[in-house]
Amino acid sequence: MAYEERTVVSPDGRVLEVATLGDSAHPAVFFHHGTPGSASLVRTIEELATKGELFLVTMSRAGYGTSTRQEGRDVAAAVPDTRTVLDALGIDRYAVVGWLVGWWTARAGLRGARRPPVRRRVVTRGCRTVHGRL
């Protein structure tokens, strides 16, 4: 399974640490992980990418991993960062998954998504599905 880390620069000049797992030809899933944590957490769900034939994308939250800290950041601040990462990877259709605290970020991303082509959404709180299906 192909795992790759890279950095993307946001429009305001911050560095965003990004990790991808899987074949980019497969359907993309943006994975909002829990906190604390960094992009490398995507490796914990490698089996999902393999069995589901998915291309998983995630990023380290501001101040984690090699992502630049963002003063005054709130949950919604991840929305433009998510867009920046998806644009940098050339992804215009994707599903969204939120895990643990990442479910807040996923929900904020769904509300702020300018892209109608969100294919599916799964938002979990702990181990319970709160919204949607994949």
N, CA, C and O atoms as CSV, one atom per row, in Angstrom:
chain,resi,resn,atom,element,x,y,z
A,1,MET,N,N,0.850,-1.171,0.000
A,1,MET,CA,C,0.000,0.000,0.000
A,1,MET,C,C,0.896,1.234,0.000
A,1,MET,O,O,1.783,1.365,0.844
A,2,ALA,N,N,0.665,2.121,-0.934
A,2,ALA,CA,C,1.495,3.315,-1.065
A,2,ALA,C,C,1.128,4.361,-0.016
A,2,ALA,O,O,0.003,4.860,0.013
A,3,TYR,N,N,2.092,4.683,0.843
A,3,TYR,CA,C,1.932,5.728,1.850
A,3,TYR,C,C,2.891,6.848,1.484
A,3,TYR,O,O,4.065,6.609,1.204
A,4,GLU,N,N,2.374,8.083,1.489
A,4,GLU,CA,C,3.225,9.213,1.132
A,4,GLU,C,C,2.917,10.396,2.034
A,4,GLU,O,O,1.754,10.688,2.315
A,5,GLU,N,N,3.961,11.073,2.486
A,5,GLU,CA,C,3.813,12.314,3.229
A,5,GLU,C,C,4.347,13.446,2.373
A,5,GLU,O,O,5.319,13.277,1.637
A,6,ARG,N,N,3.709,14.596,2.474
A,6,ARG,CA,C,4.150,15.782,1.732
A,6,ARG,C,C,3.686,17.010,2.498
A,6,ARG,O,O,2.959,16.893,3.484
A,7,THR,N,N,4.090,18.150,2.063
A,7,THR,CA,C,3.591,19.389,2.647
A,7,THR,C,C,2.924,20.211,1.552
A,7,THR,O,O,3.298,20.156,0.380
A,8,VAL,N,N,1.940,20.963,1.973
A,8,VAL,CA,C,1.211,21.870,1.088
A,8,VAL,C,C,1.211,23.218,1.791
A,8,VAL,O,O,1.051,23.274,3.011
A,9,VAL,N,N,1.386,24.297,1.051
A,9,VAL,CA,C,1.380,25.631,1.637
A,9,VAL,C,C,-0.012,26.237,1.454
A,9,VAL,O,O,-0.551,26.279,0.348
A,10,SER,N,N,-0.579,26.704,2.566
A,10,SER,CA,C,-1.910,27.317,2.527
A,10,SER,C,C,-1.808,28.732,1.955
A,10,SER,O,O,-0.714,29.297,1.914
A,11,PRO,N,N,-2.924,29.313,1.514
A,11,PRO,CA,C,-2.887,30.673,0.972
A,11,PRO,C,C,-2.319,31.710,1.943
A,11,PRO,O,O,-1.776,32.728,1.514
A,12,ASP,N,N,-2.441,31.454,3.260
A,12,ASP,CA,C,-1.891,32.411,4.233
A,12,ASP,C,C,-0.442,32.095,4.603
A,12,ASP,O,O,0.111,32.698,5.523
A,13,GLY,N,N,0.179,31.139,3.881
A,13,GLY,CA,C,1.599,30.851,4.053
A,13,GLY,C,C,1.945,29.776,5.070
A,13,GLY,O,O,3.122,29.472,5.263
A,14,ARG,N,N,0.940,29.188,5.729
A,14,ARG,CA,C,1.231,28.113,6.689
A,14,ARG,C,C,1.537,26.819,5.954
A,14,ARG,O,O,1.061,26.593,4.842
A,15,VAL,N,N,2.337,25.977,6.588
A,15,VAL,CA,C,2.657,24.652,6.058
A,15,VAL,C,C,1.626,23.663,6.594
A,15,VAL,O,O,1.340,23.653,7.791
A,16,LEU,N,N,1.070,22.836,5.719
A,16,LEU,CA,C,0.130,21.786,6.096
A,16,LEU,C,C,0.785,20.442,5.805
A,16,LEU,O,O,1.152,20.161,4.664
A,17,GLU,N,N,0.930,19.616,6.831
A,17,GLU,CA,C,1.476,18.272,6.643
A,17,GLU,C,C,0.338,17.367,6.167
A,17,GLU,O,O,-0.716,17.292,6.800
A,18,VAL,N,N,0.563,16.687,5.055
A,18,VAL,CA,C,-0.452,15.852,4.420
A,18,VAL,C,C,0.082,14.437,4.278
A,18,VAL,O,O,1.257,14.234,3.972
A,19,ALA,N,N,-0.787,13.462,4.502
A,19,ALA,CA,C,-0.430,12.064,4.257
A,19,ALA,C,C,-1.506,11.445,3.382
A,19,ALA,O,O,-2.695,11.713,3.553
A,20,THR,N,N,-1.072,10.616,2.444
A,20,THR,CA,C,-2.002,9.866,1.604
A,20,THR,C,C,-1.653,8.388,1.703
A,20,THR,O,O,-0.504,8.011,1.930
A,21,LEU,N,N,-2.663,7.577,1.527
A,21,LEU,CA,C,-2.489,6.134,1.613
A,21,LEU,C,C,-3.375,5.488,0.568
A,21,LEU,O,O,-4.584,5.720,0.542
A,22,GLY,N,N,-2.785,4.688,-0.284
A,22,GLY,CA,C,-3.551,3.987,-1.307
A,22,GLY,C,C,-3.246,4.495,-2.700
A,22,GLY,O,O,-2.318,5.274,-2.918
A,23,ASP,N,N,-4.048,4.036,-3.625
A,23,ASP,CA,C,-3.898,4.355,-5.044
A,23,ASP,C,C,-4.778,5.554,-5.384
A,23,ASP,O,O,-5.988,5.522,-5.161
A,24,SER,N,N,-4.176,6.600,-5.916
A,24,SER,CA,C,-4.935,7.814,-6.223
A,24,SER,C,C,-5.993,7.608,-7.309
A,24,SER,O,O,-6.828,8.486,-7.526
A,25,ALA,N,N,-5.970,6.473,-7.986
A,25,ALA,CA,C,-7.000,6.167,-8.983
A,25,ALA,C,C,-8.295,5.704,-8.316
A,25,ALA,O,O,-9.350,5.690,-8.950
A,26,HIS,N,N,-8.215,5.325,-7.039
A,26,HIS,CA,C,-9.393,4.867,-6.301
A,26,HIS,C,C,-10.174,6.052,-5.743
A,26,HIS,O,O,-9.646,7.163,-5.687
A,27,PRO,N,N,-11.412,5.839,-5.331
A,27,PRO,CA,C,-12.201,6.930,-4.742
A,27,PRO,C,C,-11.493,7.541,-3.525
A,27,PRO,O,O,-10.945,6.825,-2.686
A,28,ALA,N,N,-11.517,8.868,-3.448
A,28,ALA,CA,C,-10.834,9.583,-2.362
A,28,ALA,C,C,-11.727,9.708,-1.129
A,28,ALA,O,O,-12.932,9.936,-1.232
A,29,VAL,N,N,-11.102,9.554,0.036
A,29,VAL,CA,C,-11.768,9.744,1.320
A,29,VAL,C,C,-10.891,10.660,2.153
A,29,VAL,O,O,-9.732,10.342,2.419
A,30,PHE,N,N,-11.443,11.807,2.570
A,30,PHE,CA,C,-10.697,12.699,3.452
A,30,PHE,C,C,-10.983,12.273,4.879
A,30,PHE,O,O,-12.133,12.273,5.319
A,31,PHE,N,N,-9.931,11.909,5.599
A,31,PHE,CA,C,-10.014,11.363,6.951
A,31,PHE,C,C,-9.636,12.438,7.966
A,31,PHE,O,O,-8.482,12.861,8.030
A,32,HIS,N,N,-10.616,12.879,8.758
A,32,HIS,CA,C,-10.362,13.830,9.839
A,32,HIS,C,C,-10.142,13.018,11.108
A,32,HIS,O,O,-11.091,12.493,11.690
A,33,HIS,N,N,-8.888,12.918,11.534
A,33,HIS,CA,C,-8.533,12.095,12.688
A,33,HIS,C,C,-8.807,12.816,14.000
A,33,HIS,O,O,-9.119,14.007,14.025
A,34,GLY,N,N,-8.684,12.066,15.083
A,34,GLY,CA,C,-8.855,12.632,16.423
A,34,GLY,C,C,-7.661,13.467,16.838
A,34,GLY,O,O,-6.678,13.583,16.106
A,35,THR,N,N,-7.761,14.040,18.012
A,35,THR,CA,C,-6.674,14.876,18.515
A,35,THR,C,C,-6.302,14.433,19.920
A,35,THR,O,O,-7.195,14.006,20.651
A,36,PRO,N,N,-5.075,14.503,20.341
A,36,PRO,CA,C,-3.958,14.959,19.524
A,36,PRO,C,C,-3.603,13.901,18.484
A,36,PRO,O,O,-3.910,12.720,18.648
A,37,GLY,N,N,-2.982,14.325,17.461
A,37,GLY,CA,C,-2.591,13.384,16.421
A,37,GLY,C,C,-2.059,14.107,15.205
A,37,GLY,O,O,-2.204,15.321,15.057
A,38,SER,N,N,-1.447,13.338,14.350
A,38,SER,CA,C,-0.904,13.914,13.128
A,38,SER,C,C,-1.341,13.068,11.942
A,38,SER,O,O,-2.018,12.052,12.101
A,39,ALA,N,N,-0.952,13.493,10.774
A,39,ALA,CA,C,-1.359,12.832,9.536
A,39,ALA,C,C,-0.976,11.356,9.497
A,39,ALA,O,O,-1.644,10.561,8.836
A,40,SER,N,N,0.087,10.985,10.195
A,40,SER,CA,C,0.530,9.587,10.149
A,40,SER,C,C,-0.507,8.623,10.735
A,40,SER,O,O,-0.400,7.414,10.527
A,41,LEU,N,N,-1.506,9.132,11.460
A,41,LEU,CA,C,-2.563,8.273,12.004
A,41,LEU,C,C,-3.339,7.536,10.918
A,41,LEU,O,O,-3.994,6.532,11.194
A,42,VAL,N,N,-3.268,8.030,9.688
A,42,VAL,CA,C,-4.002,7.368,8.608
A,42,VAL,C,C,-3.530,5.916,8.441
A,42,VAL,O,O,-4.271,5.077,7.928
A,43,ARG,N,N,-2.319,5.629,8.869
A,43,ARG,CA,C,-1.808,4.251,8.774
A,43,ARG,C,C,-2.607,3.279,9.637
A,43,ARG,O,O,-2.608,2.075,9.377
A,44,THR,N,N,-3.291,3.795,10.667
A,44,THR,CA,C,-4.066,2.912,11.546
A,44,THR,C,C,-5.289,2.335,10.845
A,44,THR,O,O,-5.867,1.356,11.316
A,45,ILE,N,N,-5.684,2.925,9.736
A,45,ILE,CA,C,-6.833,2.400,8.999
A,45,ILE,C,C,-6.426,1.921,7.600
A,45,ILE,O,O,-7.217,1.966,6.658
A,46,GLU,N,N,-5.193,1.470,7.489
A,46,GLU,CA,C,-4.682,0.998,6.202
A,46,GLU,C,C,-5.541,-0.122,5.623
A,46,GLU,O,O,-5.747,-0.195,4.411
A,47,GLU,N,N,-6.037,-0.989,6.494
A,47,GLU,CA,C,-6.863,-2.101,6.028
A,47,GLU,C,C,-8.116,-1.598,5.307
A,47,GLU,O,O,-8.559,-2.209,4.335
A,48,LEU,N,N,-8.682,-0.498,5.776
A,48,LEU,CA,C,-9.850,0.099,5.128
A,48,LEU,C,C,-9.516,0.516,3.705
A,48,LEU,O,O,-10.303,0.290,2.785
A,49,ALA,N,N,-8.352,1.123,3.522
A,49,ALA,CA,C,-7.935,1.554,2.188
A,49,ALA,C,C,-7.728,0.359,1.277
A,49,ALA,O,O,-8.108,0.385,0.106
A,50,THR,N,N,-7.117,-0.699,1.823
A,50,THR,CA,C,-6.828,-1.887,1.030
A,50,THR,C,C,-8.106,-2.619,0.625
A,50,THR,O,O,-8.343,-2.866,-0.558
A,51,LYS,N,N,-8.912,-2.957,1.605
A,51,LYS,CA,C,-10.138,-3.725,1.327
A,51,LYS,C,C,-11.171,-2.913,0.570
A,51,LYS,O,O,-11.896,-3.446,-0.269
A,52,GLY,N,N,-11.238,-1.625,0.865
A,52,GLY,CA,C,-12.228,-0.777,0.217
A,52,GLY,C,C,-11.760,-0.168,-1.079
A,52,GLY,O,O,-12.516,0.542,-1.742
A,53,GLU,N,N,-10.513,-0.439,-1.452
A,53,GLU,CA,C,-9.924,0.165,-2.642
A,53,GLU,C,C,-10.157,1.674,-2.635
A,53,GLU,O,O,-10.772,2.237,-3.541
A,54,LEU,N,N,-9.644,2.308,-1.580
A,54,LEU,CA,C,-9.819,3.740,-1.377
A,54,LEU,C,C,-8.482,4.466,-1.386
A,54,LEU,O,O,-7.433,3.868,-1.147
A,55,PHE,N,N,-8.536,5.743,-1.661
A,55,PHE,CA,C,-7.384,6.629,-1.564
A,55,PHE,C,C,-7.644,7.535,-0.369
A,55,PHE,O,O,-8.461,8.451,-0.450
A,56,LEU,N,N,-6.956,7.287,0.734
A,56,LEU,CA,C,-7.163,8.049,1.960
A,56,LEU,C,C,-6.258,9.275,1.992
A,56,LEU,O,O,-5.075,9.199,1.661
A,57,VAL,N,N,-6.829,10.392,2.393
A,57,VAL,CA,C,-6.099,11.657,2.496
A,57,VAL,C,C,-6.363,12.223,3.888
A,57,VAL,O,O,-7.499,12.201,4.362
A,58,THR,N,N,-5.337,12.721,4.533
A,58,THR,CA,C,-5.511,13.394,5.808
A,58,THR,C,C,-4.431,14.459,5.959
A,58,THR,O,O,-3.492,14.528,5.166
A,59,MET,N,N,-4.579,15.281,6.984
A,59,MET,CA,C,-3.564,16.299,7.269
A,59,MET,C,C,-3.414,16.423,8.774
A,59,MET,O,O,-4.329,16.110,9.535
A,60,SER,N,N,-2.259,16.879,9.181
A,60,SER,CA,C,-2.044,17.168,10.594
A,60,SER,C,C,-2.698,18.505,10.905
A,60,SER,O,O,-2.554,19.472,10.157
A,61,ARG,N,N,-3.410,18.544,12.004
A,61,ARG,CA,C,-4.023,19.802,12.428
A,61,ARG,C,C,-2.939,20.849,12.679
A,61,ARG,O,O,-1.775,20.525,12.913
A,62,ALA,N,N,-3.352,22.097,12.624
A,62,ALA,CA,C,-2.416,23.205,12.870
A,62,ALA,C,C,-1.712,23.008,14.211
A,62,ALA,O,O,-2.355,22.832,15.246
A,63,GLY,N,N,-0.377,23.040,14.172
A,63,GLY,CA,C,0.420,22.885,15.387
A,63,GLY,C,C,0.833,21.451,15.679
A,63,GLY,O,O,1.601,21.215,16.611
A,64,TYR,N,N,0.349,20.500,14.914
A,64,TYR,CA,C,0.730,19.096,15.083
A,64,TYR,C,C,1.605,18.658,13.912
A,64,TYR,O,O,1.537,19.228,12.823
A,65,GLY,N,N,2.430,17.631,14.154
A,65,GLY,CA,C,3.337,17.169,13.102
A,65,GLY,C,C,4.159,18.339,12.603
A,65,GLY,O,O,4.709,19.101,13.399
A,66,THR,N,N,4.247,18.487,11.298
A,66,THR,CA,C,4.987,19.620,10.742
A,66,THR,C,C,4.065,20.748,10.273
A,66,THR,O,O,4.525,21.700,9.642
A,67,SER,N,N,2.763,20.646,10.579
A,67,SER,CA,C,1.840,21.729,10.226
A,67,SER,C,C,2.095,22.942,11.121
A,67,SER,O,O,2.281,22.812,12.331
A,68,THR,N,N,2.098,24.100,10.511
A,68,THR,CA,C,2.328,25.347,11.230
A,68,THR,C,C,1.163,25.642,12.173
A,68,THR,O,O,-0.001,25.433,11.830
A,69,ARG,N,N,1.497,26.128,13.359
A,69,ARG,CA,C,0.481,26.514,14.340
A,69,ARG,C,C,-0.339,27.671,13.771
A,69,ARG,O,O,0.173,28.498,13.016
A,70,GLN,N,N,-1.634,27.717,14.148
A,70,GLN,CA,C,-2.512,28.801,13.709
A,70,GLN,C,C,-3.158,29.426,14.943
A,70,GLN,O,O,-4.034,28.827,15.566
A,71,GLU,N,N,-2.725,30.616,15.284
A,71,GLU,CA,C,-3.236,31.322,16.457
A,71,GLU,C,C,-4.735,31.571,16.325
A,71,GLU,O,O,-5.203,31.994,15.267
A,72,GLY,N,N,-5.494,31.310,17.394
A,72,GLY,CA,C,-6.932,31.565,17.398
A,72,GLY,C,C,-7.752,30.555,16.619
A,72,GLY,O,O,-8.930,30.792,16.352
A,73,ARG,N,N,-7.160,29.448,16.255
A,73,ARG,CA,C,-7.804,28.414,15.458
A,73,ARG,C,C,-9.019,27.838,16.178
A,73,ARG,O,O,-9.008,27.677,17.399
A,74,ASP,N,N,-10.070,27.528,15.411
A,74,ASP,CA,C,-11.211,26.792,15.938
A,74,ASP,C,C,-11.512,25.636,14.992
A,74,ASP,O,O,-10.801,25.443,14.005
A,75,VAL,N,N,-12.544,24.877,15.277
A,75,VAL,CA,C,-12.864,23.692,14.470
A,75,VAL,C,C,-13.072,24.064,13.006
A,75,VAL,O,O,-12.578,23.374,12.116
A,76,ALA,N,N,-13.789,25.136,12.755
A,76,ALA,CA,C,-14.094,25.536,11.375
A,76,ALA,C,C,-12.858,25.938,10.587
A,76,ALA,O,O,-12.901,25.972,9.357
A,77,ALA,N,N,-11.755,26.243,11.265
A,77,ALA,CA,C,-10.525,26.640,10.575
A,77,ALA,C,C,-9.971,25.521,9.697
A,77,ALA,O,O,-9.186,25.774,8.784
A,78,ALA,N,N,-10.380,24.291,9.976
A,78,ALA,CA,C,-9.907,23.162,9.161
A,78,ALA,C,C,-10.543,23.138,7.778
A,78,ALA,O,O,-10.018,22.498,6.868
A,79,VAL,N,N,-11.665,23.825,7.612
A,79,VAL,CA,C,-12.378,23.792,6.329
A,79,VAL,C,C,-11.524,24.352,5.193
A,79,VAL,O,O,-11.343,23.660,4.192
A,80,PRO,N,N,-10.989,25.576,5.297
A,80,PRO,CA,C,-10.164,26.057,4.183
A,80,PRO,C,C,-8.880,25.242,4.005
A,80,PRO,O,O,-8.390,25.098,2.885
A,81,ASP,N,N,-8.336,24.709,5.101
A,81,ASP,CA,C,-7.139,23.866,4.975
A,81,ASP,C,C,-7.462,22.590,4.213
A,81,ASP,O,O,-6.670,22.145,3.382
A,82,THR,N,N,-8.616,22.001,4.488
A,82,THR,CA,C,-9.047,20.798,3.769
A,82,THR,C,C,-9.189,21.104,2.287
A,82,THR,O,O,-8.749,20.328,1.438
A,83,ARG,N,N,-9.804,22.238,1.983
A,83,ARG,CA,C,-9.959,22.632,0.572
A,83,ARG,C,C,-8.610,22.804,-0.112
A,83,ARG,O,O,-8.422,22.388,-1.256
A,84,THR,N,N,-7.673,23.424,0.606
A,84,THR,CA,C,-6.335,23.645,0.058
A,84,THR,C,C,-5.662,22.321,-0.276
A,84,THR,O,O,-5.064,22.173,-1.341
A,85,VAL,N,N,-5.760,21.368,0.628
A,85,VAL,CA,C,-5.151,20.049,0.408
A,85,VAL,C,C,-5.803,19.349,-0.777
A,85,VAL,O,O,-5.108,18.831,-1.650
A,86,LEU,N,N,-7.133,19.332,-0.813
A,86,LEU,CA,C,-7.832,18.672,-1.925
A,86,LEU,C,C,-7.476,19.320,-3.258
A,86,LEU,O,O,-7.261,18.620,-4.248
A,87,ASP,N,N,-7.412,20.645,-3.295
A,87,ASP,CA,C,-7.024,21.341,-4.528
A,87,ASP,C,C,-5.600,20.972,-4.950
A,87,ASP,O,O,-5.338,20.732,-6.129
A,88,ALA,N,N,-4.682,20.928,-3.974
A,88,ALA,CA,C,-3.285,20.598,-4.281
A,88,ALA,C,C,-3.146,19.191,-4.846
A,88,ALA,O,O,-2.263,18.925,-5.661
A,89,LEU,N,N,-4.022,18.295,-4.409
A,89,LEU,CA,C,-3.977,16.912,-4.897
A,89,LEU,C,C,-4.842,16.696,-6.137
A,89,LEU,O,O,-4.871,15.595,-6.687
A,90,GLY,N,N,-5.541,17.731,-6.577
A,90,GLY,CA,C,-6.386,17.629,-7.766
A,90,GLY,C,C,-7.627,16.773,-7.538
A,90,GLY,O,O,-8.125,16.137,-8.467
A,91,ILE,N,N,-8.123,16.757,-6.313
A,91,ILE,CA,C,-9.289,15.928,-5.978
A,91,ILE,C,C,-10.532,16.802,-5.963
A,91,ILE,O,O,-10.583,17.803,-5.248
A,92,ASP,N,N,-11.534,16.426,-6.750
A,92,ASP,CA,C,-12.772,17.202,-6.745
A,92,ASP,C,C,-13.984,16.383,-6.313
A,92,ASP,O,O,-15.060,16.945,-6.109
A,93,ARG,N,N,-13.835,15.071,-6.169
A,93,ARG,CA,C,-14.904,14.215,-5.636
A,93,ARG,C,C,-14.309,13.385,-4.511
A,93,ARG,O,O,-13.259,12.761,-4.669
A,94,TYR,N,N,-14.989,13.387,-3.379
A,94,TYR,CA,C,-14.416,12.714,-2.217
A,94,TYR,C,C,-15.504,12.404,-1.201
A,94,TYR,O,O,-16.588,12.987,-1.226
A,95,ALA,N,N,-15.194,11.486,-0.320
A,95,ALA,CA,C,-16.039,11.210,0.842
A,95,ALA,C,C,-15.331,11.793,2.052
A,95,ALA,O,O,-14.131,12.063,2.003
A,96,VAL,N,N,-16.063,11.988,3.134
A,96,VAL,CA,C,-15.508,12.554,4.354
A,96,VAL,C,C,-15.755,11.588,5.502
A,96,VAL,O,O,-16.866,11.090,5.683
A,97,VAL,N,N,-14.704,11.327,6.279
A,97,VAL,CA,C,-14.823,10.491,7.472
A,97,VAL,C,C,-14.238,11.261,8.645
A,97,VAL,O,O,-13.141,11.812,8.546
A,98,GLY,N,N,-14.962,11.299,9.749
A,98,GLY,CA,C,-14.461,11.913,10.975
A,98,GLY,C,C,-14.382,10.861,12.062
A,98,GLY,O,O,-15.328,10.100,12.267
A,99,TRP,N,N,-13.255,10.816,12.759
A,99,TRP,CA,C,-13.003,9.803,13.773
A,99,TRP,C,C,-12.704,10.486,15.102
A,99,TRP,O,O,-11.842,11.363,15.165
A,100,LEU,N,N,-13.395,10.100,16.147
A,100,LEU,CA,C,-13.240,10.688,17.472
A,100,LEU,C,C,-13.469,12.194,17.395
A,100,LEU,O,O,-14.518,12.617,16.908
A,101,VAL,N,N,-12.533,13.014,17.855
A,101,VAL,CA,C,-12.721,14.469,17.809
A,101,VAL,C,C,-12.800,14.960,16.359
A,101,VAL,O,O,-13.353,16.029,16.100
A,102,GLY,N,N,-12.261,14.200,15.427
A,102,GLY,CA,C,-12.317,14.567,14.011
A,102,GLY,C,C,-13.729,14.652,13.465
A,102,GLY,O,O,-13.950,15.209,12.390
A,103,TRP,N,N,-14.698,14.095,14.209
A,103,TRP,CA,C,-16.072,14.184,13.703
A,103,TRP,C,C,-16.560,15.626,13.700
A,103,TRP,O,O,-17.363,15.995,12.844
A,104,TRP,N,N,-16.092,16.459,14.643
A,104,TRP,CA,C,-16.460,17.881,14.637
A,104,TRP,C,C,-15.906,18.567,13.391
A,104,TRP,O,O,-16.584,19.371,12.750
A,105,THR,N,N,-14.671,18.236,13.066
A,105,THR,CA,C,-14.034,18.828,11.893
A,105,THR,C,C,-14.748,18.385,10.628
A,105,THR,O,O,-14.987,19.188,9.726
A,106,ALA,N,N,-15.088,17.100,10.567
A,106,ALA,CA,C,-15.798,16.583,9.398
A,106,ALA,C,C,-17.148,17.281,9.232
A,106,ALA,O,O,-17.524,17.649,8.119
A,107,ARG,N,N,-17.868,17.462,10.322
A,107,ARG,CA,C,-19.164,18.151,10.259
A,107,ARG,C,C,-18.987,19.593,9.790
A,107,ARG,O,O,-19.756,20.073,8.957
A,108,ALA,N,N,-17.990,20.276,10.314
A,108,ALA,CA,C,-17.733,21.656,9.894
A,108,ALA,C,C,-17.391,21.683,8.409
A,108,ALA,O,O,-17.827,22.574,7.679
A,109,GLY,N,N,-16.611,20.707,7.969
A,109,GLY,CA,C,-16.232,20.631,6.561
A,109,GLY,C,C,-17.414,20.399,5.649
A,109,GLY,O,O,-17.479,20.952,4.551
A,110,LEU,N,N,-18.348,19.583,6.100
A,110,LEU,CA,C,-19.535,19.324,5.284
A,110,LEU,C,C,-20.400,20.569,5.168
A,110,LEU,O,O,-20.958,20.854,4.108
A,111,ARG,N,N,-20.504,21.300,6.260
A,111,ARG,CA,C,-21.317,22.524,6.230
A,111,ARG,C,C,-20.663,23.608,5.378
A,111,ARG,O,O,-21.355,24.407,4.747
A,112,GLY,N,N,-19.329,23.636,5.360
A,112,GLY,CA,C,-18.633,24.678,4.632
A,112,GLY,C,C,-18.147,24.254,3.258
A,112,GLY,O,O,-17.472,25.022,2.573
A,113,ALA,N,N,-18.485,23.038,2.849
A,113,ALA,CA,C,-17.973,22.527,1.572
A,113,ALA,C,C,-18.520,23.346,0.415
A,113,ALA,O,O,-19.732,23.520,0.283
A,114,ARG,N,N,-17.640,23.837,-0.404
A,114,ARG,CA,C,-18.095,24.552,-1.601
A,114,ARG,C,C,-18.262,23.563,-2.738
A,114,ARG,O,O,-18.785,23.897,-3.801
A,115,ARG,N,N,-17.813,22.350,-2.499
A,115,ARG,CA,C,-17.853,21.345,-3.546
A,115,ARG,C,C,-19.075,20.464,-3.358
A,115,ARG,O,O,-19.151,19.728,-2.374
A,116,PRO,N,N,-20.016,20.517,-4.260
A,116,PRO,CA,C,-21.154,19.618,-4.137
A,116,PRO,C,C,-20.776,18.150,-4.279
A,116,PRO,O,O,-21.524,17.301,-3.794
A,117,PRO,N,N,-19.651,17.794,-4.921
A,117,PRO,CA,C,-19.417,16.377,-5.135
A,117,PRO,C,C,-18.885,15.598,-3.927
A,117,PRO,O,O,-18.061,14.699,-4.101
A,118,VAL,N,N,-19.330,15.916,-2.719
A,118,VAL,CA,C,-19.005,15.031,-1.602
A,118,VAL,C,C,-19.801,13.767,-1.881
A,118,VAL,O,O,-21.029,13.807,-1.954
A,119,ARG,N,N,-19.113,12.654,-2.035
A,119,ARG,CA,C,-19.762,11.412,-2.430
A,119,ARG,C,C,-20.507,10.760,-1.284
A,119,ARG,O,O,-21.653,10.339,-1.447
A,120,ARG,N,N,-19.875,10.672,-0.131
A,120,ARG,CA,C,-20.468,10.040,1.051
A,120,ARG,C,C,-19.891,10.726,2.272
A,120,ARG,O,O,-18.840,11.364,2.206
A,121,ARG,N,N,-20.585,10.588,3.379
A,121,ARG,CA,C,-20.026,11.104,4.620
A,121,ARG,C,C,-20.319,10.129,5.755
A,121,ARG,O,O,-21.426,9.610,5.895
A,122,VAL,N,N,-19.310,9.907,6.536
A,122,VAL,CA,C,-19.433,9.080,7.727
A,122,VAL,C,C,-18.827,9.901,8.848
A,122,VAL,O,O,-17.648,10.253,8.807
A,123,VAL,N,N,-19.620,10.197,9.827
A,123,VAL,CA,C,-19.129,10.985,10.938
A,123,VAL,C,C,-19.326,10.154,12.192
A,123,VAL,O,O,-20.456,9.806,12.536
A,124,THR,N,N,-18.238,9.835,12.877
A,124,THR,CA,C,-18.342,8.993,14.059
A,124,THR,C,C,-17.972,9.777,15.293
A,124,THR,O,O,-17.149,10.691,15.256
A,125,ARG,N,N,-18.592,9.401,16.370
A,125,ARG,CA,C,-18.281,9.991,17.671
A,125,ARG,C,C,-18.007,8.802,18.565
A,125,ARG,O,O,-18.920,8.073,18.951
A,126,GLY,N,N,-16.744,8.615,18.889
A,126,GLY,CA,C,-16.372,7.369,19.546
A,126,GLY,C,C,-16.474,6.273,18.512
A,126,GLY,O,O,-15.809,6.337,17.478
A,127,CYS,N,N,-17.276,5.287,18.763
A,127,CYS,CA,C,-17.435,4.170,17.822
A,127,CYS,C,C,-18.825,4.106,17.228
A,127,CYS,O,O,-19.166,3.125,16.567
A,128,ARG,N,N,-19.636,5.129,17.446
A,128,ARG,CA,C,-21.013,5.109,16.973
A,128,ARG,C,C,-21.149,5.976,15.737
A,128,ARG,O,O,-20.645,7.099,15.721
A,129,THR,N,N,-21.820,5.484,14.694
A,129,THR,CA,C,-22.072,6.300,13.522
A,129,THR,C,C,-23.141,7.319,13.854
A,129,THR,O,O,-24.219,6.968,14.333
A,130,VAL,N,N,-22.842,8.578,13.598
A,130,VAL,CA,C,-23.776,9.648,13.910
A,130,VAL,C,C,-24.522,10.074,12.659
A,130,VAL,O,O,-25.704,10.413,12.723
A,131,HIS,N,N,-23.847,10.060,11.530
A,131,HIS,CA,C,-24.466,10.584,10.306
A,131,HIS,C,C,-23.893,9.860,9.102
A,131,HIS,O,O,-22.675,9.776,8.941
A,132,GLY,N,N,-24.753,9.346,8.274
A,132,GLY,CA,C,-24.341,8.878,6.967
A,132,GLY,C,C,-23.853,7.446,6.886
A,132,GLY,O,O,-23.967,6.653,7.821
A,133,ARG,N,N,-23.313,7.163,5.739
A,133,ARG,CA,C,-22.786,5.831,5.443
A,133,ARG,C,C,-21.689,5.975,4.408
A,133,ARG,O,O,-21.609,6.989,3.714
A,134,LEU,N,N,-20.845,4.961,4.306
A,134,LEU,CA,C,-19.753,5.000,3.328
A,134,LEU,C,C,-19.937,3.864,2.369
A,134,LEU,O,O,-19.133,3.695,1.452
